[in-house]
């Protein structure tokens, strides 16, 4: 049988394509990560760079450091709350000496100390301590939010790395298809449009690649801002994100919100503070007492032999305020009651919102997991097969470049959709951990697709 130049060229390229696919499958197997039930992010060597970013954020993030200092300031404020008022020293001078039997009085001085009614200082201390606990809860909440932002940007950065790699691979594939179309055109077995179409698609891919490369700096700058580093500090593109499957059942997660979420803990501290404030308001129905001692300085008597000549009289005193404005004190108690009810209602509303947010995050997490399995096990392999069949048909003259480009675009979009789903799952896991207030144990699995170039 006589082989035409077109058939010889087509057969050559078909064999070459098959060799490339086989070699790629052998040399670039899917990344294997041991499945270890119940392990944590910090235990995984493939996420060491993310772990280091979280440590840097905890140590250097400016908002976190400011929140920590506010907490420390509130603790120092609590130390001041149970301290007695400063004693008062008084001094008086008689511009005209006060004549007494013992002699003329020139001046007097005294010392007094106010003692709040029993329990008032304790309630003030409790209010200050609960306020400090509130700042601690805000600090913990901000730390979780900061960790979430670091993880979210890191996972987005990892997706960007895979998107750049896949786009580059498809550019190489499109250049390869353009060469095939050009070779077929020179032999007269293809139309000029078969060359133009790959060139147009190649331009689109190169534009996408430029956009992806341009996105690297903004993402890196945002991550560096969280770490308190200069925006231009270089951050290496992550290799991959493992598939992370939550071990804890849904029921446990809902309970973790009530136990661990610092935003709920904040409203608990507000409630406790207002209850202490109510106790203080009730104590204000009782008076505060002031005890003092005064000494009057007396000169020698003008006449000798006078009893008490030149002796300084000493006077002790006790005074207290009279809490007669009961309307004001009643209003203070009612104010505290209203604040207690408001804090409790705020906590209930927030708890329900957080649980609703958890349900939505779990749905998105499960949905991303379904897509991961669908793309990885079904759609991407079938798209790769479809591309191979279409390329074979194109090389033998039974297909067009348009069919080949459609198959290539389908594979590209499915590959990107797979890594998008992988990123979404990781980000939703980070969101769930923020809601439940702690890191969750997960099973880790490999995530990289087979690299069929």
C-alpha positions in Angstrom: 0.0 0.0 0.0 1.4 3.4 -1.0 1.9 5.9 1.9 1.2 9.5 0.9 3.3 12.3 2.5 0.2 13.5 4.5 -0.4 10.0 6.0 3.3 9.6 6.8 3.3 13.0 8.6 0.1 12.2 10.4 1.3 8.8 11.6 4.6 10.4 12.8 2.9 13.0 14.9 0.4 10.4 16.2 3.2 8.2 17.4 5.0 11.2 18.9 2.0 12.2 20.8 1.4 8.7 22.2 5.1 8.6 23.3 4.7 11.9 25.1 1.6 10.8 26.9 3.1 7.5 28.0 6.4 9.1 29.2 4.5 11.8 31.1 2.3 9.3 32.9 5.3 7.2 33.9 7.5 10.1 35.0 4.8 12.3 36.7 2.6 10.1 38.7 0.0 11.5 41.0 1.4 12.9 44.2 0.9 10.4 47.0 0.3 11.6 50.5 -0.1 9.1 53.3 -3.6 9.0 54.6 -3.4 9.5 58.4 -6.8 9.8 60.1 -6.9 12.5 62.8 -3.7 14.4 61.8 -3.4 18.2 61.8 -2.2 20.8 59.4 0.9 21.5 61.5 1.9 17.8 61.3 2.0 17.8 57.5 5.4 18.4 55.9 3.8 19.4 52.6 2.2 22.4 54.4 5.3 23.5 56.3 5.4 26.9 54.5 1.7 27.5 55.6 2.6 26.6 59.1 5.5 29.0 59.1 3.2 31.8 57.8 0.7 31.2 60.6 3.5 31.4 63.2 4.7 34.7 61.6 1.2 36.1 61.6 0.8 35.2 65.3 4.0 36.9 66.2 4.1 39.9 63.9 0.6 40.9 62.8 0.0 44.5 63.8 -3.7 44.2 64.5 -3.0 41.1 66.7 -0.3 42.9 68.6 -2.5 45.9 69.1 -5.3 43.7 70.4 -2.9 42.0 72.8 -1.8 45.3 74.2 -5.4 46.3 74.8 -5.9 43.1 76.7 -2.8 43.8 78.8 -4.0 47.3 79.5 -7.4 46.0 80.6 -5.7 43.6 83.0 -3.7 46.5 84.6 -7.0 48.4 84.8 -8.5 45.6 86.8 -5.6 45.8 89.3 -6.6 49.4 90.0 -10.3 48.7 90.4 -10.2 47.2 93.9 -7.9 49.9 95.4 -9.2 52.2 98.1 -9.5 55.9 97.3 -6.5 58.0 98.2 -6.5 59.4 101.7 -7.0 63.2 101.9 -4.8 65.6 103.7 -6.3 68.9 104.7 -4.7 72.1 105.9 -6.2 75.4 107.2 -4.6 78.6 108.2 -6.3 81.2 110.4 -5.7 84.6 108.8 -6.9 86.1 112.1 -5.7 83.9 115.1 -8.6 82.2 116.8 -8.4 83.0 120.5 -9.0 80.0 122.8 -8.5 79.5 126.5 -5.3 77.5 125.8 -3.9 80.1 123.4 -4.4 81.5 119.9 -5.0 78.9 117.2 -2.8 79.5 114.2 -3.6 76.6 111.8 -5.0 73.1 111.6 -4.3 70.0 109.5 -6.0 66.7 109.2 -6.0 63.3 107.4 -9.1 61.4 106.3 -9.9 58.1 104.5 -13.1 57.1 102.6 -14.1 53.5 102.9 -16.7 52.3 100.3 -19.5 50.2 101.6 -18.8 46.4 101.9 -18.7 44.7 98.5 -18.4 47.8 96.3 -14.7 47.3 95.6 -15.3 43.6 94.9 -17.9 44.4 92.3 -15.7 47.0 90.7 -12.9 44.5 90.4 -15.3 41.9 88.9 -16.4 44.4 86.3 -12.8 45.3 85.4 -11.8 41.6 85.2 -14.7 40.7 83.0 -13.9 43.6 80.8 -10.4 42.3 80.5 -11.8 38.9 79.6 -13.8 40.6 76.9 -10.6 42.0 75.4 -9.0 38.5 75.6 -12.0 37.1 73.7 -11.6 39.8 71.1 -7.9 39.0 70.8 -8.7 35.3 70.3 -11.4 36.1 67.7 -9.0 38.3 65.8 -6.3 35.6 65.9 -8.8 33.1 64.4 -9.8 35.7 61.7 -6.1 36.4 61.0 -5.3 32.7 60.6 -8.3 32.3 58.3 -7.1 35.2 56.1 -3.6 33.7 55.9 -5.0 30.3 55.0 -7.5 31.7 52.5 -4.8 33.7 50.7 -2.3 30.9 50.8 -4.8 28.5 49.3 -5.7 31.1 46.6 -1.9 31.5 46.0 -1.6 27.7 45.6 -4.5 27.7 43.1 -2.8 30.5 41.2 0.3 28.3 40.9 -1.6 25.4 39.5 -3.5 27.6 37.1 -0.3 29.1 35.8 1.2 25.6 35.3 -1.9 24.3 33.5 -2.2 27.3 31.3 1.5 27.0 30.3 1.0 23.3 29.5 -2.0 24.2 27.3 0.0 26.9 25.6 2.7 24.3 24.8 -0.1 22.0 23.5 -1.6 24.8 21.4 1.9 25.6 19.9 2.2 21.9 19.1 -1.2 21.9 17.4 -0.2 24.9 15.4 2.9 23.2 14.2 0.8 20.2 13.1 -1.7 22.4 11.3 1.1 24.2 9.6 2.7 21.0 8.5 -0.6 19.7 7.2 -1.2 23.0 5.4 2.1 22.8 3.6 1.2 19.4 2.3 -2.2 20.6 1.2 -4.2 18.4 3.6 -5.5 21.3 5.8 -7.1 24.6 5.3 -5.6 28.0 6.2 -8.3 28.3 8.9 -6.8 25.3 10.6 -3.8 27.4 11.3 -5.6 30.6 12.3 -7.8 28.9 14.9 -4.9 27.6 17.0 -3.2 31.0 16.7 -6.3 32.8 18.0 -6.6 30.3 20.9 -2.9 30.6 21.6 -3.3 34.4 22.0 -6.2 33.9 24.4 -4.1 31.5 26.5 -1.1 33.8 26.6 -3.4 36.7 27.7 -4.8 34.4 30.5 -1.3 33.5 31.5 -0.3 37.2 31.7 -3.2 37.9 33.9 -2.4 35.0 36.2 1.2 36.1 36.5 0.2 39.6 37.2 -2.0 38.4 40.1 0.9 36.9 42.0 2.2 40.2 43.4 -1.2 41.5 44.8 -1.8 38.1 46.5 1.8 38.0 47.9 1.5 41.6 49.1 -1.7 40.8 50.9 -0.1 37.8 52.6 3.0 39.9 53.5 0.7 42.6 55.0 -0.7 40.0 57.4 2.8 38.9 58.3 4.0 42.5 58.7 6.6 42.2 56.0 7.4 44.5 53.0 4.9 44.0 50.1 7.8 43.1 47.7 9.0 40.2 49.9 9.0 37.2 47.6 6.8 34.2 48.4 7.4 30.9 46.6 4.4 29.4 44.8 3.1 26.4 46.7 3.4 23.0 45.1 -0.1 21.8 45.8 -3.0 21.6 48.4 -3.8 18.2 49.8 -7.4 16.9 49.9 -8.4 17.4 53.5 -11.3 15.4 54.9 -12.8 16.4 58.3 -12.8 13.5 60.8 -15.2 15.0 63.4 -18.9 14.4 62.8 -21.2 17.4 62.2 -22.8 17.1 65.6 -19.5 17.6 67.3 -18.8 20.7 65.3 -22.0 22.4 66.4 -21.1 21.7 70.0 -17.6 23.2 69.5 -19.1 26.5 68.5 -20.8 26.9 71.9 -17.6 25.8 73.7 -14.8 27.4 71.8 -16.0 30.3 69.6 -14.5 33.5 71.2 -17.2 35.7 69.8 -19.7 33.9 72.0 -17.3 34.0 74.9 -17.1 37.8 74.5 -20.9 38.1 75.1 -20.5 35.8 78.1 -18.0 38.3 79.5 -20.3 41.2 78.8 -23.1 39.5 80.6 -20.9 38.7 83.6 -19.6 42.3 83.6 -23.2 43.7 83.6 -24.2 41.4 86.4 -21.4 42.7 88.5 -22.5 46.2 87.5 -26.0 45.4 88.8 -24.5 44.2 92.1 -22.6 47.5 92.3 -25.7 49.5 91.5 -27.5 47.7 94.3 -24.7 48.5 96.8 -25.0 52.1 95.9 -28.2 52.2 98.1 -25.8 52.1 101.0 -23.5 54.9 102.1 -19.7 55.2 102.0 -18.0 56.2 105.2 -15.1 58.6 105.8 -13.0 58.5 108.9 -10.6 61.3 109.8 -8.4 63.0 112.4 -7.7 66.8 112.7 -5.1 68.6 114.8 -5.3 72.3 115.6 -2.0 74.0 116.3 -2.2 76.4 119.3 0.4 78.9 120.5 1.2 79.6 124.2 -1.6 81.3 126.1 -1.1 85.0 126.7 -1.7 84.5 130.5 0.3 82.0 132.4 -1.2 79.3 134.5 -4.1 78.6 132.1 -5.2 75.0 131.9 -4.2 73.4 128.6 -1.7 76.1 127.9 -0.3 75.6 124.3 -1.8 72.1 124.0 -2.9 71.2 120.4 -6.5 69.8 120.4 -7.1 66.6 118.4 -10.4 65.8 116.9 -11.5 62.5 115.3 -14.4 62.4 112.9 -16.6 60.1 110.9 -18.9 61.1 108.1 -21.0 59.3 105.4 -23.1 60.3 102.4 -26.8 60.0 102.6 -28.2 58.1 99.5 -31.5 60.0 99.3 -31.8 60.2 95.5 -33.4 56.8 95.1 -34.8 57.5 91.7 -31.2 57.7 90.3 -30.2 54.5 92.0 -33.4 52.7 90.8 -32.6 53.8 87.3 -29.0 52.5 87.6 -30.3 49.0 88.6 -32.8 49.0 85.7 -30.1 50.1 83.3 -28.0 47.1 84.4 -30.9 44.7 84.0 -31.5 46.0 80.5 -27.8 45.6 79.6 -27.9 42.0 80.9 -30.9 41.1 78.8 -29.3 42.8 75.8 -26.1 40.9 76.2 -27.9 37.6 76.6 -30.1 38.2 73.5 -27.0 39.2 71.5 -25.3 36.0 72.4 -28.4 33.9 71.5 -28.7 35.7 68.1 -25.0 35.3 67.4 -25.0 31.6 68.3 -27.8 31.0 65.9 -26.1 33.0 63.1 -22.8 31.1 63.7 -24.6 27.8 63.5 -26.3 28.9 60.3 -22.9 30.0 58.9 -21.5 26.6 59.9 -24.3 24.8 58.0 -23.5 26.9 54.9 -19.8 26.4 55.2 -20.3 22.6 55.6 -22.5 22.6 52.5 -19.9 24.4 50.4 -17.2 22.1 51.9 -19.2 18.9 50.9 -20.0 20.4 47.5 -16.4 21.1 46.8 -15.5 17.5 47.9 -18.1 16.1 45.5 -16.7 18.2 42.7 -13.1 17.1 43.5 -14.1 13.4 43.2 -16.1 14.1 40.0 -13.4 16.0 38.2 -10.5 13.9 39.3 -12.1 10.4 38.8 -14.5 11.0 35.9 -14.5 14.3 34.0 -10.8 15.1 33.6 -9.8 11.5 32.5 -12.7 11.5 30.0 -11.7 15.0 28.7 -8.1 13.7 28.3 -9.4 10.7 26.4 -11.6 13.0 24.2 -8.6 15.2 23.4 -6.5 12.1 22.4 -9.3 10.8 20.2 -9.8 14.2 18.6 -6.1 14.7 18.0 -5.9 11.3 16.4 -8.8 12.2 14.1 -7.2 15.5 13.2 -3.9 13.9 12.4 -5.5 11.4 10.1 -7.6 14.1 8.4 -10.9 13.0 9.9 -11.2 16.0 12.2 -10.8 19.8 12.2 -8.8 22.1 14.3 -12.0 23.5 15.7 -12.8 20.1 17.2 -9.3 19.9 18.6 -9.5 23.4 20.1 -12.9 22.6 21.7 -11.5 19.4 23.3 -8.4 21.3 24.5 -10.6 24.1 26.0 -12.8 21.6 27.7 -9.8 19.8 29.3 -8.3 23.2 30.4 -11.6 24.3 32.0 -12.1 21.0 33.8 -8.5 21.0 35.1 -8.9 24.5 36.4 -12.3 23.6 37.9 -10.7 20.7 39.7 -8.1 22.9 41.4 -10.7 25.5 42.1 -12.8 22.9 43.9 -9.7 21.8 45.8 -9.0 25.4 46.8 -12.7 26.0 47.8 -12.6 22.9 50.0 -9.5 24.0 51.8 -10.8 27.6 52.2 -14.1 26.3 53.6 -12.2 24.0 56.0 -10.4 27.1 57.2 -13.7 28.9 57.6 -15.2 26.0 59.6 -12.2 26.0 61.9 -12.7 29.7 62.5 -16.3 29.1 63.4 -15.7 26.2 65.8 -12.7 28.0 67.3 -10.0 25.4 66.9 -8.1 23.4 64.3 -9.8 20.2 63.2 -8.3 16.8 62.7 -8.4 15.7 59.0 -7.5 12.9 56.7 -5.0 14.0 54.1 -4.9 12.7 50.5 -3.0 13.4 47.3 -4.4 16.1 45.1 -2.3 16.5 41.9 -3.7 15.4 38.7 -1.7 13.1 36.4 0.4 15.4 34.2 -0.4 14.3 30.6 1.5 16.8 28.5 
